Amino acid sequence: MAASALGKRIRALLPAASSGSSDKRYLGTEPIPTGPLGVICGTAAALFWAAGLAVARHGIDAGLAPVDLVFHRCVWAGLAFLPVVIANGAADLRIFGWGRGVVLTLCGGPILSAFSYSGFLGAPLGHGGVIQPSCAALGGLALATIVLKEPLLTTRLLGALVIVAGLAVIGFEALTNIGTHALLGDLSFATAGVLFAVFGMLLKLWRIAPTRAVIVTGVLSLVLIPVQWMLFGFERMIAVGFWENLLQVVFQGFLSGAASIFLFTRAVILLGAARAAVFPTLVPPFTLLIGYLVLGVVPTLFQLCGLVLVLAGFQLTQKA
């Protein structure tokens, strides 16, 4: 009863469910001013994502496993949204279907997070901060062109090639200076980036409002609670202490999790999938900056060269 009442209060602050596939205001079927709002949403999502990567690196170093970080990333936001879903009788899932809800959860939830955090077992923070968002940008541009039929301008194609060059520099460092285990970590980061690109493309293709997507994927991710309990346990979380877990809850569960996905998908709706797909490339400088200022991680020359190329590619992909 209490959960239902709380859900109704929260629901009153969110867009009402429509009888169609989703809310027109969020789908672009009614004109809304894009202006700087889409850019602000995309930039804020990149900042939160970068902070989440830096804090995840800290969590791995403190003794948490990738599965523990996945738990923090997916479960707490789901618990926060659960009263909303109870209050409306899972109306959002009925609107766009359980099948699509499961697919979105897999692409934007536990599996993406598992690849993202596992990369840190073999590769440094600078690699994760550059490779994952860059592959998200490249994948988003490719999917927007192939699936959504958005035009691929010459400047955007050139920008994509420059980003690939930046990734090649990072990969060269992995092979020559760190070892093959770093290359496996890089591949894990790349997979996470591609999954994030698929998530954004599906929201646009299926015309699903970002608010509803965040709520549904969060609640469906609650299946991780029995999985964690039966297969992995909570010993590592207990061992690292309260404050480390609280740090991961805030950054993984809310900022890097629900908030970044909501803001990014809002950018997709406001700006189009092709333009919004390049915002993740803002994550590399944010990640390296946060890593240096907060964790004391000094980027290598290869990472800085790769970063410069990625940023140059980002500028080209933004040209009209």
Summary of the structure (lengths in Angstrom):
residues: 320
radius of gyration: 19.1
end to end distance: 52.4
largest distance: 59.9
contacts: 1212
relative contact order: 0.21
helix: 82%
strand: 0%
